[in-house]
Amino acid sequence: MSMKVITSFTSHKTAEGTRLSATFSEINEQGQIIRSNERFNLVVVDSEIQEAIDLINQFLNDRIPEE
């Protein structure tokens, strides 16, 4: 059985709503990479997920360095 691991993700506003873009790798039982840097996108339709994204955005905005 293989394992899929998220390697990166971003969130951005589009005309459709909040879009999540992510990349992942798939690794087999021997630790070999089967697939790497595979991408997918989706539009957030779950209000709880949107609240979590908003919380992360606020966290990051509060920590923008002052110049």
N, C-alpha and C positions, 0 to 999 in steps of 0.2 A: 504494500500500500504506500502511495506517495503522500507527501505533505506539501501544501501550498502555503507560502509565506509572503505576506505583504512587505514589499521592500521600500515603498514610498507612496505618499498620497498628497493631494492638494485639494483645496476647496476654492471655488470661485463663483461669482454671480454671473448668470447668463440670462437671456430673455426668458428662458424656460423656468428659471429658478436657480437654486444652489446646485451646482454640479460638482460631483466628486470624481476625480481622476486618480487612478491608482495603478501601480505596477506590482507584479508579483513574480516569484520564482517557484518552481516545482522541484522538489528533491525526492529521490527514491530512498528505499530502505538502506542502501549502501552509502548514502550521503552524496551521491552523484547528482549534479544538476541536470534535470531533464529539460526544463524550460527556464529561460532567464529573461527578465525585463519585458514580460508580457504585460500589455496594457488593457485597461477597460475603464469605462465612464458610466456614470449614472446620475440621474437627477433625484435629489432628496425629496421624498414625498411623506416621510414620517416626521411628525412634529417633535418627537423626542430627540431624534437625530439632529434636526435643525437646531434645537436648543443646545445640544452638545457642541455643535459647530460654532454657534454664537458665543458660547462660553469660552471656547478656545480662542476665537477671534478677539474677544475682550481681554483675555489674559495676555495675548501677544501685543495688543494695542497699548495696554497699560505698561508694557516693558520696552517700548520703543525708546532707544537711547536718545538723550538730548544732546545736541551738538554745541 
